[in-house]
Amino acid sequence: MVSGDRTGGSGHKLLNKRFNLKMRKNFFMMRLLDLFIQWDWSTYLADYGQPTCKYLRVNPTTALVLLEKMRDTSRKNNVFAQFRKNERDKQKLIDTVAKQLRSLINSHHS
């Protein structure tokens, strides 16, 4: 069946400029989620500011805010986490990444 109303057969009209903006937002969210799920901070910090950076659209300030919220939530939910070694190591890693992001933000604004 061929559609004649410019939907391409999917039933969703491509409205001018809205589609492009939605794609950019989705791309940003995908990259941000990739960064947190894959825990690819070494690549992000090493390649930040380069035009070929995989996480070009991920702002360090946004990443830092999300990382701090994740850290605070983890601390509130795990009262006894300080007694488990893997939880302590995870918190130390989060603190180290947050410190590196803060220095990246400060060096970028200077």
N, CA, C and O atoms as CSV, one atom per row, in Angstrom:
chain,resi,resn,atom,element,x,y,z
A,1,MET,N,N,0.839,-1.175,0.000
A,1,MET,CA,C,0.000,0.000,0.000
A,1,MET,C,C,0.888,1.244,0.000
A,1,MET,O,O,1.798,1.362,0.821
A,2,VAL,N,N,0.627,2.149,-0.902
A,2,VAL,CA,C,1.409,3.377,-1.024
A,2,VAL,C,C,0.603,4.523,-0.447
A,2,VAL,O,O,-0.571,4.704,-0.770
A,3,SER,N,N,1.243,5.281,0.399
A,3,SER,CA,C,0.573,6.406,1.032
A,3,SER,C,C,0.833,7.673,0.223
A,3,SER,O,O,1.955,7.905,-0.227
A,4,GLY,N,N,-0.184,8.481,0.039
A,4,GLY,CA,C,-0.042,9.705,-0.729
A,4,GLY,C,C,0.015,10.943,0.138
A,4,GLY,O,O,-0.011,12.051,-0.398
A,5,ASP,N,N,0.093,10.811,1.454
A,5,ASP,CA,C,0.078,11.989,2.331
A,5,ASP,C,C,1.444,12.285,2.950
A,5,ASP,O,O,1.520,12.889,4.020
A,6,ARG,N,N,2.505,11.869,2.295
A,6,ARG,CA,C,3.891,12.149,2.705
A,6,ARG,C,C,4.249,11.562,4.071
A,6,ARG,O,O,5.071,12.125,4.794
A,7,THR,N,N,3.649,10.459,4.414
A,7,THR,CA,C,4.013,9.810,5.674
A,7,THR,C,C,5.025,8.712,5.450
A,7,THR,O,O,5.587,8.187,6.411
A,8,GLY,N,N,5.271,8.353,4.203
A,8,GLY,CA,C,6.215,7.281,3.914
A,8,GLY,C,C,5.691,5.920,4.315
A,8,GLY,O,O,6.464,4.972,4.450
A,9,GLY,N,N,4.402,5.813,4.506
A,9,GLY,CA,C,3.808,4.538,4.868
A,9,GLY,C,C,3.831,4.239,6.349
A,9,GLY,O,O,3.237,3.253,6.786
A,10,SER,N,N,4.507,5.071,7.138
A,10,SER,CA,C,4.598,4.793,8.572
A,10,SER,C,C,3.466,5.419,9.367
A,10,SER,O,O,3.236,5.053,10.520
A,11,GLY,N,N,2.753,6.367,8.753
A,11,GLY,CA,C,1.676,7.022,9.466
A,11,GLY,C,C,2.127,8.246,10.236
A,11,GLY,O,O,1.290,8.954,10.797
A,12,HIS,N,N,3.439,8.523,10.283
A,12,HIS,CA,C,3.972,9.681,10.999
A,12,HIS,C,C,4.443,10.719,9.991
A,12,HIS,O,O,5.316,10.438,9.170
A,13,LYS,N,N,3.881,11.893,10.047
A,13,LYS,CA,C,4.289,12.948,9.128
A,13,LYS,C,C,5.618,13.527,9.591
A,13,LYS,O,O,5.861,13.684,10.788
A,14,LEU,N,N,6.464,13.838,8.634
A,14,LEU,CA,C,7.728,14.503,8.939
A,14,LEU,C,C,7.496,16.001,8.853
A,14,LEU,O,O,7.452,16.569,7.762
A,15,LEU,N,N,7.349,16.630,9.990
A,15,LEU,CA,C,7.111,18.056,10.016
A,15,LEU,C,C,8.445,18.784,9.916
A,15,LEU,O,O,9.456,18.341,10.460
A,16,ASN,N,N,8.425,19.887,9.225
A,16,ASN,CA,C,9.642,20.640,8.972
A,16,ASN,C,C,10.294,21.086,10.283
A,16,ASN,O,O,9.625,21.665,11.139
A,17,LYS,N,N,11.575,20.825,10.443
A,17,LYS,CA,C,12.435,21.187,11.574
A,17,LYS,C,C,12.148,20.405,12.852
A,17,LYS,O,O,13.056,20.244,13.668
A,18,ARG,N,N,10.963,19.928,13.058
A,18,ARG,CA,C,10.667,19.164,14.264
A,18,ARG,C,C,11.382,17.820,14.247
A,18,ARG,O,O,11.903,17.365,15.265
A,19,PHE,N,N,11.397,17.199,13.089
A,19,PHE,CA,C,12.039,15.897,12.975
A,19,PHE,C,C,13.534,16.013,13.266
A,19,PHE,O,O,14.090,15.196,14.000
A,20,ASN,N,N,14.173,17.008,12.704
A,20,ASN,CA,C,15.609,17.199,12.898
A,20,ASN,C,C,15.929,17.460,14.366
A,20,ASN,O,O,16.890,16.905,14.899
A,21,LEU,N,N,15.139,18.293,15.014
A,21,LEU,CA,C,15.358,18.592,16.427
A,21,LEU,C,C,15.171,17.345,17.279
A,21,LEU,O,O,15.940,17.104,18.210
A,22,LYS,N,N,14.153,16.555,16.965
A,22,LYS,CA,C,13.910,15.337,17.732
A,22,LYS,C,C,15.066,14.352,17.553
A,22,LYS,O,O,15.475,13.692,18.509
A,23,MET,N,N,15.583,14.253,16.347
A,23,MET,CA,C,16.708,13.358,16.099
A,23,MET,C,C,17.935,13.804,16.891
A,23,MET,O,O,18.651,12.972,17.448
A,24,ARG,N,N,18.179,15.110,16.943
A,24,ARG,CA,C,19.333,15.602,17.704
A,24,ARG,C,C,19.158,15.332,19.190
A,24,ARG,O,O,20.119,14.962,19.864
A,25,LYS,N,N,17.943,15.510,19.715
A,25,LYS,CA,C,17.694,15.223,21.128
A,25,LYS,C,C,17.879,13.740,21.411
A,25,LYS,O,O,18.487,13.364,22.414
A,26,ASN,N,N,17.356,12.897,20.526
A,26,ASN,CA,C,17.510,11.460,20.710
A,26,ASN,C,C,18.972,11.053,20.631
A,26,ASN,O,O,19.424,10.210,21.406
A,27,PHE,N,N,19.711,11.641,19.707
A,27,PHE,CA,C,21.126,11.328,19.573
A,27,PHE,C,C,21.885,11.728,20.828
A,27,PHE,O,O,22.753,10.990,21.294
A,28,PHE,N,N,21.561,12.899,21.378
A,28,PHE,CA,C,22.191,13.348,22.619
A,28,PHE,C,C,21.888,12.375,23.749
A,28,PHE,O,O,22.786,11.992,24.498
A,29,MET,N,N,20.634,11.979,23.874
A,29,MET,CA,C,20.259,11.057,24.945
A,29,MET,C,C,20.933,9.697,24.769
A,29,MET,O,O,21.354,9.078,25.746
A,30,MET,N,N,21.033,9.235,23.524
A,30,MET,CA,C,21.695,7.947,23.285
A,30,MET,C,C,23.160,8.021,23.692
A,30,MET,O,O,23.671,7.100,24.328
A,31,ARG,N,N,23.838,9.098,23.336
A,31,ARG,CA,C,25.244,9.244,23.695
A,31,ARG,C,C,25.423,9.372,25.204
A,31,ARG,O,O,26.355,8.805,25.774
A,32,LEU,N,N,24.541,10.108,25.840
A,32,LEU,CA,C,24.620,10.263,27.288
A,32,LEU,C,C,24.397,8.925,27.987
A,32,LEU,O,O,25.113,8.587,28.929
A,33,LEU,N,N,23.412,8.169,27.529
A,33,LEU,CA,C,23.164,6.849,28.105
A,33,LEU,C,C,24.327,5.899,27.834
A,33,LEU,O,O,24.710,5.120,28.706
A,34,ASP,N,N,24.890,5.963,26.627
A,34,ASP,CA,C,26.062,5.138,26.315
A,34,ASP,C,C,27.200,5.429,27.287
A,34,ASP,O,O,27.870,4.520,27.777
A,35,LEU,N,N,27.400,6.701,27.550
A,35,LEU,CA,C,28.485,7.107,28.449
A,35,LEU,C,C,28.293,6.524,29.845
A,35,LEU,O,O,29.253,6.064,30.463
A,36,PHE,N,N,27.066,6.540,30.341
A,36,PHE,CA,C,26.804,6.033,31.686
A,36,PHE,C,C,26.696,4.515,31.738
A,36,PHE,O,O,27.153,3.896,32.698
A,37,ILE,N,N,26.101,3.912,30.723
A,37,ILE,CA,C,25.932,2.458,30.744
A,37,ILE,C,C,27.254,1.744,30.496
A,37,ILE,O,O,27.587,0.787,31.194
A,38,GLN,N,N,28.007,2.209,29.504
A,38,GLN,CA,C,29.287,1.573,29.179
A,38,GLN,C,C,30.407,2.042,30.091
A,38,GLN,O,O,31.488,1.454,30.111
A,39,TRP,N,N,30.147,3.102,30.847
A,39,TRP,CA,C,31.115,3.689,31.770
A,39,TRP,C,C,32.419,4.008,31.020
A,39,TRP,O,O,33.514,3.598,31.406
A,40,ASP,N,N,32.237,4.764,29.926
A,40,ASP,CA,C,33.312,5.075,28.982
A,40,ASP,C,C,33.926,6.440,29.271
A,40,ASP,O,O,34.147,7.234,28.356
A,41,TRP,N,N,34.199,6.709,30.543
A,41,TRP,CA,C,34.684,8.026,30.939
A,41,TRP,C,C,36.101,8.308,30.446
A,41,TRP,O,O,36.439,9.458,30.169
A,42,SER,N,N,36.922,7.287,30.335
A,42,SER,CA,C,38.292,7.529,29.870
A,42,SER,C,C,38.292,8.063,28.442
A,42,SER,O,O,39.066,8.964,28.116
A,43,THR,N,N,37.427,7.514,27.586
A,43,THR,CA,C,37.314,8.012,26.214
A,43,THR,C,C,36.738,9.416,26.202
A,43,THR,O,O,37.213,10.276,25.460
A,44,TYR,N,N,35.730,9.654,27.008
A,44,TYR,CA,C,35.100,10.976,27.048
A,44,TYR,C,C,36.106,12.039,27.484
A,44,TYR,O,O,36.217,13.091,26.855
A,45,LEU,N,N,36.828,11.763,28.552
A,45,LEU,CA,C,37.773,12.755,29.068
A,45,LEU,C,C,38.965,12.955,28.141
A,45,LEU,O,O,39.478,14.068,28.026
A,46,ALA,N,N,39.407,11.900,27.485
A,46,ALA,CA,C,40.560,12.016,26.588
A,46,ALA,C,C,40.208,12.742,25.290
A,46,ALA,O,O,41.020,13.504,24.765
A,47,ASP,N,N,39.005,12.509,24.775
A,47,ASP,CA,C,38.625,13.056,23.467
A,47,ASP,C,C,37.812,14.338,23.544
A,47,ASP,O,O,37.426,14.876,22.507
A,48,TYR,N,N,37.541,14.839,24.735
A,48,TYR,CA,C,36.672,16.005,24.862
A,48,TYR,C,C,37.270,17.209,24.116
A,48,TYR,O,O,38.457,17.512,24.240
A,49,GLY,N,N,36.421,17.876,23.348
A,49,GLY,CA,C,36.835,19.072,22.628
A,49,GLY,C,C,37.341,18.808,21.223
A,49,GLY,O,O,37.545,19.750,20.457
A,50,GLN,N,N,37.546,17.559,20.872
A,50,GLN,CA,C,38.000,17.232,19.531
A,50,GLN,C,C,36.788,17.049,18.622
A,50,GLN,O,O,35.759,16.538,19.065
A,51,PRO,N,N,36.893,17.458,17.353
A,51,PRO,CA,C,35.731,17.355,16.459
A,51,PRO,C,C,35.306,15.921,16.156
A,51,PRO,O,O,34.173,15.698,15.728
A,52,THR,N,N,36.177,14.960,16.364
A,52,THR,CA,C,35.828,13.561,16.090
A,52,THR,C,C,35.443,12.804,17.354
A,52,THR,O,O,35.363,11.576,17.343
A,53,CYS,N,N,35.208,13.520,18.428
A,53,CYS,CA,C,34.862,12.898,19.705
A,53,CYS,C,C,33.531,12.160,19.597
A,53,CYS,O,O,32.568,12.681,19.035
A,54,LYS,N,N,33.484,10.955,20.135
A,54,LYS,CA,C,32.264,10.152,20.112
A,54,LYS,C,C,31.144,10.824,20.898
A,54,LYS,O,O,29.976,10.729,20.521
A,55,TYR,N,N,31.491,11.493,21.975
A,55,TYR,CA,C,30.515,12.125,22.857
A,55,TYR,C,C,30.542,13.643,22.691
A,55,TYR,O,O,30.528,14.379,23.678
A,56,LEU,N,N,30.581,14.107,21.454
A,56,LEU,CA,C,30.721,15.527,21.150
A,56,LEU,C,C,29.586,16.361,21.727
A,56,LEU,O,O,29.821,17.472,22.202
A,57,ARG,N,N,28.372,15.852,21.695
A,57,ARG,CA,C,27.212,16.621,22.149
A,57,ARG,C,C,26.978,16.551,23.657
A,57,ARG,O,O,26.113,17.255,24.176
A,58,VAL,N,N,27.725,15.725,24.358
A,58,VAL,CA,C,27.525,15.590,25.810
A,58,VAL,C,C,28.331,16.672,26.523
A,58,VAL,O,O,29.562,16.671,26.503
A,59,ASN,N,N,27.621,17.573,27.138
A,59,ASN,CA,C,28.218,18.678,27.865
A,59,ASN,C,C,28.758,18.155,29.207
A,59,ASN,O,O,28.056,17.410,29.890
A,60,PRO,N,N,29.985,18.527,29.600
A,60,PRO,CA,C,30.517,18.025,30.873
A,60,PRO,C,C,29.709,18.482,32.087
A,60,PRO,O,O,29.657,17.779,33.095
A,61,THR,N,N,29.083,19.650,31.997
A,61,THR,CA,C,28.264,20.129,33.112
A,61,THR,C,C,27.041,19.233,33.299
A,61,THR,O,O,26.681,18.893,34.425
A,62,THR,N,N,26.406,18.854,32.192
A,62,THR,CA,C,25.256,17.949,32.260
A,62,THR,C,C,25.663,16.591,32.806
A,62,THR,O,O,24.969,16.014,33.644
A,63,ALA,N,N,26.796,16.083,32.324
A,63,ALA,CA,C,27.286,14.788,32.796
A,63,ALA,C,C,27.600,14.835,34.284
A,63,ALA,O,O,27.320,13.881,35.010
A,64,LEU,N,N,28.185,15.952,34.745
A,64,LEU,CA,C,28.523,16.086,36.162
A,64,LEU,C,C,27.267,16.126,37.027
A,64,LEU,O,O,27.222,15.499,38.085
A,65,VAL,N,N,26.257,16.853,36.588
A,65,VAL,CA,C,24.996,16.927,37.349
A,65,VAL,C,C,24.375,15.543,37.488
A,65,VAL,O,O,23.951,15.151,38.575
A,66,LEU,N,N,24.324,14.806,36.380
A,66,LEU,CA,C,23.756,13.457,36.440
A,66,LEU,C,C,24.588,12.519,37.302
A,66,LEU,O,O,24.041,11.700,38.040
A,67,LEU,N,N,25.890,12.636,37.211
A,67,LEU,CA,C,26.774,11.794,38.008
A,67,LEU,C,C,26.604,12.082,39.500
A,67,LEU,O,O,26.578,11.157,40.312
A,68,GLU,N,N,26.490,13.361,39.860
A,68,GLU,CA,C,26.290,13.708,41.271
A,68,GLU,C,C,24.931,13.235,41.784
A,68,GLU,O,O,24.821,12.790,42.927
A,69,LYS,N,N,23.896,13.326,40.949
A,69,LYS,CA,C,22.588,12.820,41.368
A,69,LYS,C,C,22.626,11.309,41.560
A,69,LYS,O,O,22.023,10.771,42.489
A,70,MET,N,N,23.338,10.644,40.675
A,70,MET,CA,C,23.473,9.198,40.787
A,70,MET,C,C,24.226,8.829,42.068
A,70,MET,O,O,23.862,7.875,42.755
A,71,ARG,N,N,25.266,9.584,42.379
A,71,ARG,CA,C,26.046,9.330,43.591
A,71,ARG,C,C,25.213,9.580,44.843
A,71,ARG,O,O,25.239,8.778,45.777
A,72,ASP,N,N,24.472,10.693,44.865
A,72,ASP,CA,C,23.647,11.014,46.030
A,72,ASP,C,C,22.538,9.988,46.241
A,72,ASP,O,O,22.250,9.603,47.374
A,73,THR,N,N,21.921,9.551,45.154
A,73,THR,CA,C,20.870,8.537,45.246
A,73,THR,C,C,21.436,7.221,45.755
A,73,THR,O,O,20.814,6.534,46.565
A,74,SER,N,N,22.609,6.885,45.276
A,74,SER,CA,C,23.246,5.646,45.711
A,74,SER,C,C,23.567,5.693,47.204
A,74,SER,O,O,23.407,4.698,47.910
A,75,ARG,N,N,24.013,6.838,47.673
A,75,ARG,CA,C,24.345,6.970,49.098
A,75,ARG,C,C,23.103,6.924,49.975
A,75,ARG,O,O,23.138,6.361,51.069
A,76,LYS,N,N,22.009,7.507,49.510
A,76,LYS,CA,C,20.775,7.516,50.303
A,76,LYS,C,C,20.155,6.130,50.381
A,76,LYS,O,O,19.644,5.734,51.429
A,77,ASN,N,N,20.197,5.393,49.276
A,77,ASN,CA,C,19.537,4.092,49.230
A,77,ASN,C,C,20.332,2.984,49.902
A,77,ASN,O,O,19.752,1.995,50.351
A,78,ASN,N,N,21.626,3.128,49.976
A,78,ASN,CA,C,22.473,2.073,50.535
A,78,ASN,C,C,23.107,2.542,51.837
A,78,ASN,O,O,24.236,3.032,51.853
A,79,VAL,N,N,22.370,2.386,52.917
A,79,VAL,CA,C,22.866,2.816,54.222
A,79,VAL,C,C,24.079,1.995,54.633
A,79,VAL,O,O,25.011,2.525,55.238
A,80,PHE,N,N,24.077,0.698,54.310
A,80,PHE,CA,C,25.161,-0.178,54.720
A,80,PHE,C,C,26.176,-0.411,53.604
A,80,PHE,O,O,26.992,-1.328,53.697
A,81,ALA,N,N,26.135,0.400,52.558
A,81,ALA,CA,C,27.036,0.212,51.415
A,81,ALA,C,C,28.494,0.430,51.794
A,81,ALA,O,O,29.391,-0.125,51.160
A,82,GLN,N,N,28.733,1.225,52.812
A,82,GLN,CA,C,30.110,1.496,53.215
A,82,GLN,C,C,30.825,0.246,53.726
A,82,GLN,O,O,32.054,0.215,53.796
A,83,PHE,N,N,30.056,-0.779,54.082
A,83,PHE,CA,C,30.663,-2.003,54.583
A,83,PHE,C,C,31.026,-2.984,53.467
A,83,PHE,O,O,31.780,-3.931,53.694
A,84,ARG,N,N,30.496,-2.760,52.269
A,84,ARG,CA,C,30.791,-3.647,51.141
A,84,ARG,C,C,31.884,-3.039,50.274
A,84,ARG,O,O,31.802,-1.877,49.877
A,85,LYS,N,N,32.900,-3.832,49.986
A,85,LYS,CA,C,34.057,-3.327,49.250
A,85,LYS,C,C,33.704,-2.872,47.848
A,85,LYS,O,O,34.185,-1.829,47.407
A,86,ASN,N,N,32.873,-3.626,47.131
A,86,ASN,CA,C,32.552,-3.240,45.750
A,86,ASN,C,C,31.762,-1.931,45.700
A,86,ASN,O,O,31.913,-1.156,44.755
A,87,GLU,N,N,30.931,-1.678,46.696
A,87,GLU,CA,C,30.197,-0.415,46.745
A,87,GLU,C,C,31.132,0.745,47.060
A,87,GLU,O,O,30.985,1.835,46.506
A,88,ARG,N,N,32.088,0.511,47.945
A,88,ARG,CA,C,33.073,1.561,48.254
A,88,ARG,C,C,33.909,1.876,47.027
A,88,ARG,O,O,34.186,3.043,46.749
A,89,ASP,N,N,34.319,0.841,46.284
A,89,ASP,CA,C,35.105,1.047,45.073
A,89,ASP,C,C,34.309,1.807,44.021
A,89,ASP,O,O,34.851,2.663,43.322
A,90,LYS,N,N,33.040,1.497,43.913
A,90,LYS,CA,C,32.173,2.193,42.958
A,90,LYS,C,C,32.052,3.667,43.335
A,90,LYS,O,O,32.109,4.538,42.466
A,91,GLN,N,N,31.885,3.948,44.621
A,91,GLN,CA,C,31.785,5.337,45.074
A,91,GLN,C,C,33.089,6.098,44.827
A,91,GLN,O,O,33.067,7.266,44.439
A,92,LYS,N,N,34.218,5.433,45.053
A,92,LYS,CA,C,35.507,6.078,44.788
A,92,LYS,C,C,35.667,6.393,43.309
A,92,LYS,O,O,36.179,7.453,42.947
A,93,LEU,N,N,35.235,5.480,42.459
A,93,LEU,CA,C,35.317,5.691,41.019
A,93,LEU,C,C,34.428,6.856,40.595
A,93,LEU,O,O,34.837,7.687,39.784
A,94,ILE,N,N,33.226,6.920,41.135
A,94,ILE,CA,C,32.320,8.025,40.827
A,94,ILE,C,C,32.915,9.344,41.293
A,94,ILE,O,O,32.842,10.345,40.581
A,95,ASP,N,N,33.504,9.351,42.487
A,95,ASP,CA,C,34.134,10.573,42.997
A,95,ASP,C,C,35.302,11.009,42.118
A,95,ASP,O,O,35.485,12.203,41.877
A,96,THR,N,N,36.091,10.054,41.640
A,96,THR,CA,C,37.228,10.372,40.775
A,96,THR,C,C,36.756,10.959,39.447
A,96,THR,O,O,37.321,11.944,38.970
A,97,VAL,N,N,35.742,10.372,38.857
A,97,VAL,CA,C,35.215,10.883,37.584
A,97,VAL,C,C,34.617,12.270,37.785
A,97,VAL,O,O,34.802,13.151,36.945
A,98,ALA,N,N,33.903,12.471,38.888
A,98,ALA,CA,C,33.318,13.785,39.173
A,98,ALA,C,C,34.418,14.833,39.339
A,98,ALA,O,O,34.275,15.958,38.859
A,99,LYS,N,N,35.491,14.485,39.998
A,99,LYS,CA,C,36.611,15.407,40.174
A,99,LYS,C,C,37.239,15.763,38.826
A,99,LYS,O,O,37.580,16.922,38.588
A,100,GLN,N,N,37.390,14.780,37.951
A,100,GLN,CA,C,37.952,15.026,36.628
A,100,GLN,C,C,37.017,15.881,35.780
A,100,GLN,O,O,37.478,16.741,35.028
A,101,LEU,N,N,35.723,15.657,35.892
A,101,LEU,CA,C,34.761,16.484,35.166
A,101,LEU,C,C,34.793,17.928,35.652
A,101,LEU,O,O,34.716,18.856,34.846
A,102,ARG,N,N,34.907,18.124,36.968
A,102,ARG,CA,C,34.999,19.485,37.503
A,102,ARG,C,C,36.244,20.197,36.978
A,102,ARG,O,O,36.176,21.371,36.613
A,103,SER,N,N,37.372,19.503,36.938
A,103,SER,CA,C,38.584,20.135,36.425
A,103,SER,C,C,38.460,20.418,34.924
A,103,SER,O,O,38.983,21.422,34.443
A,104,LEU,N,N,37.780,19.550,34.189
A,104,LEU,CA,C,37.541,19.782,32.766
A,104,LEU,C,C,36.663,21.014,32.560
A,104,LEU,O,O,36.925,21.823,31.670
A,105,ILE,N,N,35.629,21.156,33.374
A,105,ILE,CA,C,34.743,22.306,33.282
A,105,ILE,C,C,35.509,23.592,33.615
A,105,ILE,O,O,35.375,24.597,32.917
A,106,ASN,N,N,36.306,23.554,34.679
A,106,ASN,CA,C,37.069,24.737,35.080
A,106,ASN,C,C,38.108,25.121,34.037
A,106,ASN,O,O,38.302,26.308,33.776
A,107,SER,N,N,38.773,24.157,33.444
A,107,SER,CA,C,39.785,24.462,32.430
A,107,SER,C,C,39.130,24.967,31.146
A,107,SER,O,O,39.716,25.777,30.428
A,108,HIS,N,N,37.929,24.495,30.856
A,108,HIS,CA,C,37.226,24.925,29.640
A,108,HIS,C,C,36.716,26.354,29.777
A,108,HIS,O,O,36.698,27.100,28.798
A,109,HIS,N,N,36.299,26.746,30.990
A,109,HIS,CA,C,35.765,28.086,31.223
A,109,HIS,C,C,36.868,29.118,31.431
A,109,HIS,O,O,36.609,30.318,31.335
A,110,SER,N,N,38.075,28.685,31.709
A,110,SER,CA,C,39.178,29.626,31.950
A,110,SER,C,C,39.775,30.148,30.676
A,110,SER,O,O,40.710,30.948,30.716
